[in-house]
């Protein structure tokens, strides 16, 4: 906290009875920070091109993020990825398809429940089997 107080002005703090909120304001919006609008080129993107999706590169994390993509499209990408990467972790799956880890885990669980995917072995030395 001392470091924050040393480097930032006190106007960023919103103090309430039971909490302190720190608000970091940026000089430009995310859309302004990304050159050429918000569209990422296929060379910049780790996601296969598709007409129903929009990809952007986050200027703060340099990660490709999917926006407005259907749940089924993400599930199809997960199955496609796991056909070639049987031992992938949830984090590797999420990085490959461009969603956060918890979303990837939720979709994998739904695919298992639908009978399209099965986990063979345990979480440490097991692998994914696409049915």
C-alpha atoms as one frame of an Amber mdcrd trajectory, in Angstrom:
protein
   0.000   0.000   0.000   2.866   2.369   0.759   4.221   1.970  -2.762   0.836
   2.804  -4.264   0.568   5.869  -2.036   4.075   6.907  -3.052   3.487   6.743
  -6.821  -0.193   7.623  -7.277  -2.272  10.661  -6.443  -4.851  10.328  -3.679
  -7.728  10.972  -6.104  -7.593   7.328  -7.236  -8.824   6.168  -3.824 -12.508
   5.900  -3.004 -12.816   5.301   0.724 -15.995   3.821   2.202 -16.895   2.704
   5.722 -15.776  -0.882   5.200 -13.710  -0.845   1.983 -11.138   1.077   0.007
 -11.506   1.104  -3.763  -8.511   1.977  -5.959  -9.402   3.181  -9.464  -6.627
   3.301 -12.065  -7.718   5.457 -14.982  -6.155   5.060 -18.408  -5.371   7.865
 -20.817  -6.850   5.983 -23.778  -9.456   3.320 -24.359  -8.566  -0.209 -25.437
  -9.922   0.495 -28.934  -7.591   3.495 -29.258  -4.602   1.481 -28.032  -4.928
  -1.184 -30.736  -3.608  -0.094 -34.130  -5.793  -0.619 -37.233  -9.006  -0.625
 -35.241  -9.761  -3.625 -33.073  -9.389  -6.359 -35.660  -6.438  -8.712 -35.336
  -4.871 -10.210 -38.418  -4.715 -13.966 -38.828  -0.936 -13.844 -38.328  -1.459
 -12.176 -34.932  -4.189 -14.563 -33.898  -3.844 -18.068 -32.494  -7.475 -18.732
 -33.410  -8.565 -20.139 -36.732 -10.350 -17.613 -38.954 -14.140 -17.813 -38.859
 -16.811 -15.421 -40.026 -18.800 -15.493 -36.773 -16.022 -14.304 -34.502 -14.035
 -11.189 -33.769 -10.542 -11.390 -32.318  -8.593  -8.657 -30.619  -5.123  -8.450
 -29.163  -5.190  -7.048 -25.649  -2.584  -4.272 -25.371  -1.971  -5.004 -21.699
  -1.433  -8.771 -21.893  -0.587  -9.399 -25.573  -3.076 -12.287 -25.506  -5.637
 -12.955 -28.179  -9.174 -12.659 -26.835 -12.355 -13.947 -28.457 -15.409 -11.749
 -28.456 -18.986 -12.686 -29.333 -18.274 -16.260 -30.312 -20.920 -18.906 -29.940
 -20.529 -21.528 -27.250 -20.749 -24.297 -29.845 -17.886 -22.808 -31.869 -15.644
 -22.801 -28.802 -16.615 -26.391 -27.983 -15.809 -27.446 -31.554 -12.411 -25.767
 -31.253 -11.773 -27.579 -27.962 -12.544 -30.946 -29.566 -10.346 -30.116 -32.541
  -7.474 -29.083 -30.271  -7.782 -32.206 -28.100  -7.661 -34.510 -31.141  -4.034
 -33.444 -31.613  -3.120 -32.700 -27.973  -4.422 -35.591 -25.866  -2.517 -34.670
 -22.700  -3.412 -30.956 -22.673  -4.237 -29.239 -19.392  -7.171 -26.878 -18.898
  -4.760 -23.937 -19.129  -3.345 -25.193 -22.449  -6.878 -25.695 -23.770  -7.915
 -22.193 -22.716  -4.818 -20.636 -24.321  -5.418 -22.543 -27.562  -9.078 -21.613
 -27.982  -8.893 -18.085 -26.566 -11.120 -18.296 -23.504 -10.318 -18.092 -19.797
  -9.411 -21.276 -17.923 -12.693 -21.541 -16.007 -14.705 -21.267 -19.230 -12.571
 -23.941 -20.879 -13.129 -26.206 -17.872 -16.877 -25.609 -17.981 -17.066 -26.422
 -21.697 -14.912 -29.549 -21.295 -17.247 -30.723 -18.521 -20.251 -30.167 -20.805
 -18.534 -32.120 -23.606 -17.860 -35.006 -21.199 -21.497 -34.978 -20.034 -22.662
 -34.982 -23.674 -20.543 -38.073 -24.366 -18.263 -36.362 -26.897 -15.150 -36.446
 -24.733 -13.761 -38.757 -22.064 -10.846 -38.516 -19.660  -8.739 -41.689 -19.527
  -6.545 -42.083 -16.453  -6.126 -39.523 -13.716  -5.474 -35.795 -13.879  -1.719
 -36.191 -13.606  -0.890 -38.862 -16.179  -4.183 -39.204 -18.031  -5.225 -38.083
 -21.483  -8.318 -36.872 -23.329 -10.125 -39.199 -25.723 -12.390 -37.559 -28.301
 -15.301 -39.894 -29.054
